[in-house]
Amino acid sequence: MGIWRKFKDYLLFRKDKENADNQYIRMMHGMNKISIFMFLIATVILLVKCVR
């Protein structure tokens, strides 16, 4: 359960109190979120094409 909660918090832009943030880490997290959303959208598109 813990890993899913962390993943959900990460996607919903919730702050992680344990880690110190600096500019580069915030930029890296932003790029990671973009790539995760793009992957999920591509997965949905592929599933829709396979079902048809």
PyMOL CGO cylinders between C-alpha atoms (Angstrom):
from pymol import cmd
from pymol.cgo import CYLINDER

trace = [
    CYLINDER, 0.00, 0.00, 0.00, 2.81, 2.40, 0.80, 0.3, 1, 1, 1, 1, 1, 1,
    CYLINDER, 2.81, 2.40, 0.80, 4.35, 2.45, -2.67, 0.3, 1, 1, 1, 1, 1, 1,
    CYLINDER, 4.35, 2.45, -2.67, 0.99, 3.25, -4.33, 0.3, 1, 1, 1, 1, 1, 1,
    CYLINDER, 0.99, 3.25, -4.33, 0.41, 6.12, -1.88, 0.3, 1, 1, 1, 1, 1, 1,
    CYLINDER, 0.41, 6.12, -1.88, 3.85, 7.56, -2.67, 0.3, 1, 1, 1, 1, 1, 1,
    CYLINDER, 3.85, 7.56, -2.67, 3.21, 7.20, -6.42, 0.3, 1, 1, 1, 1, 1, 1,
    CYLINDER, 3.21, 7.20, -6.42, -0.18, 8.94, -6.09, 0.3, 1, 1, 1, 1, 1, 1,
    CYLINDER, -0.18, 8.94, -6.09, 1.33, 11.74, -4.00, 0.3, 1, 1, 1, 1, 1, 1,
    CYLINDER, 1.33, 11.74, -4.00, 4.11, 12.15, -6.56, 0.3, 1, 1, 1, 1, 1, 1,
    CYLINDER, 4.11, 12.15, -6.56, 1.65, 12.48, -9.44, 0.3, 1, 1, 1, 1, 1, 1,
    CYLINDER, 1.65, 12.48, -9.44, -0.58, 14.90, -7.52, 0.3, 1, 1, 1, 1, 1, 1,
    CYLINDER, -0.58, 14.90, -7.52, 2.36, 17.26, -6.84, 0.3, 1, 1, 1, 1, 1, 1,
    CYLINDER, 2.36, 17.26, -6.84, 2.37, 16.77, -3.08, 0.3, 1, 1, 1, 1, 1, 1,
    CYLINDER, 2.37, 16.77, -3.08, 5.51, 17.81, -1.23, 0.3, 1, 1, 1, 1, 1, 1,
    CYLINDER, 5.51, 17.81, -1.23, 7.83, 15.18, 0.21, 0.3, 1, 1, 1, 1, 1, 1,
    CYLINDER, 7.83, 15.18, 0.21, 8.89, 16.52, 3.62, 0.3, 1, 1, 1, 1, 1, 1,
    CYLINDER, 8.89, 16.52, 3.62, 11.88, 14.16, 3.93, 0.3, 1, 1, 1, 1, 1, 1,
    CYLINDER, 11.88, 14.16, 3.93, 13.84, 15.39, 0.90, 0.3, 1, 1, 1, 1, 1, 1,
    CYLINDER, 13.84, 15.39, 0.90, 15.27, 18.86, 0.49, 0.3, 1, 1, 1, 1, 1, 1,
    CYLINDER, 15.27, 18.86, 0.49, 14.27, 20.51, -2.78, 0.3, 1, 1, 1, 1, 1, 1,
    CYLINDER, 14.27, 20.51, -2.78, 16.44, 22.60, -4.97, 0.3, 1, 1, 1, 1, 1, 1,
    CYLINDER, 16.44, 22.60, -4.97, 15.86, 23.95, -8.48, 0.3, 1, 1, 1, 1, 1, 1,
    CYLINDER, 15.86, 23.95, -8.48, 17.38, 20.99, -10.33, 0.3, 1, 1, 1, 1, 1, 1,
    CYLINDER, 17.38, 20.99, -10.33, 15.47, 18.37, -8.38, 0.3, 1, 1, 1, 1, 1, 1,
    CYLINDER, 15.47, 18.37, -8.38, 12.18, 20.23, -9.04, 0.3, 1, 1, 1, 1, 1, 1,
    CYLINDER, 12.18, 20.23, -9.04, 12.97, 20.38, -12.75, 0.3, 1, 1, 1, 1, 1, 1,
    CYLINDER, 12.97, 20.38, -12.75, 13.82, 16.68, -12.80, 0.3, 1, 1, 1, 1, 1, 1,
    CYLINDER, 13.82, 16.68, -12.80, 10.56, 15.79, -11.04, 0.3, 1, 1, 1, 1, 1, 1,
    CYLINDER, 10.56, 15.79, -11.04, 8.61, 17.94, -13.50, 0.3, 1, 1, 1, 1, 1, 1,
    CYLINDER, 8.61, 17.94, -13.50, 10.16, 16.14, -16.47, 0.3, 1, 1, 1, 1, 1, 1,
    CYLINDER, 10.16, 16.14, -16.47, 9.48, 12.77, -14.84, 0.3, 1, 1, 1, 1, 1, 1,
    CYLINDER, 9.48, 12.77, -14.84, 5.81, 13.68, -14.36, 0.3, 1, 1, 1, 1, 1, 1,
    CYLINDER, 5.81, 13.68, -14.36, 5.52, 14.71, -18.01, 0.3, 1, 1, 1, 1, 1, 1,
    CYLINDER, 5.52, 14.71, -18.01, 7.05, 11.42, -19.16, 0.3, 1, 1, 1, 1, 1, 1,
    CYLINDER, 7.05, 11.42, -19.16, 4.76, 9.38, -16.89, 0.3, 1, 1, 1, 1, 1, 1,
    CYLINDER, 4.76, 9.38, -16.89, 1.67, 11.16, -18.24, 0.3, 1, 1, 1, 1, 1, 1,
    CYLINDER, 1.67, 11.16, -18.24, 2.85, 10.67, -21.83, 0.3, 1, 1, 1, 1, 1, 1,
    CYLINDER, 2.85, 10.67, -21.83, 3.44, 6.98, -21.17, 0.3, 1, 1, 1, 1, 1, 1,
    CYLINDER, 3.44, 6.98, -21.17, -0.04, 6.57, -19.67, 0.3, 1, 1, 1, 1, 1, 1,
    CYLINDER, -0.04, 6.57, -19.67, -1.68, 8.37, -22.59, 0.3, 1, 1, 1, 1, 1, 1,
    CYLINDER, -1.68, 8.37, -22.59, 0.24, 6.22, -25.11, 0.3, 1, 1, 1, 1, 1, 1,
    CYLINDER, 0.24, 6.22, -25.11, -0.75, 3.06, -23.22, 0.3, 1, 1, 1, 1, 1, 1,
    CYLINDER, -0.75, 3.06, -23.22, -4.42, 4.05, -23.33, 0.3, 1, 1, 1, 1, 1, 1,
    CYLINDER, -4.42, 4.05, -23.33, -4.19, 4.80, -27.06, 0.3, 1, 1, 1, 1, 1, 1,
    CYLINDER, -4.19, 4.80, -27.06, -2.56, 1.42, -27.73, 0.3, 1, 1, 1, 1, 1, 1,
    CYLINDER, -2.56, 1.42, -27.73, -5.20, -0.39, -25.69, 0.3, 1, 1, 1, 1, 1, 1,
    CYLINDER, -5.20, -0.39, -25.69, -7.99, 1.37, -27.59, 0.3, 1, 1, 1, 1, 1, 1,
    CYLINDER, -7.99, 1.37, -27.59, -6.41, 0.42, -30.93, 0.3, 1, 1, 1, 1, 1, 1,
    CYLINDER, -6.41, 0.42, -30.93, -5.97, -3.20, -29.85, 0.3, 1, 1, 1, 1, 1, 1,
    CYLINDER, -5.97, -3.20, -29.85, -9.58, -3.49, -28.70, 0.3, 1, 1, 1, 1, 1, 1,
    CYLINDER, -9.58, -3.49, -28.70, -10.95, -2.24, -32.03, 0.3, 1, 1, 1, 1, 1, 1,
]
cmd.load_cgo(trace, "trace")
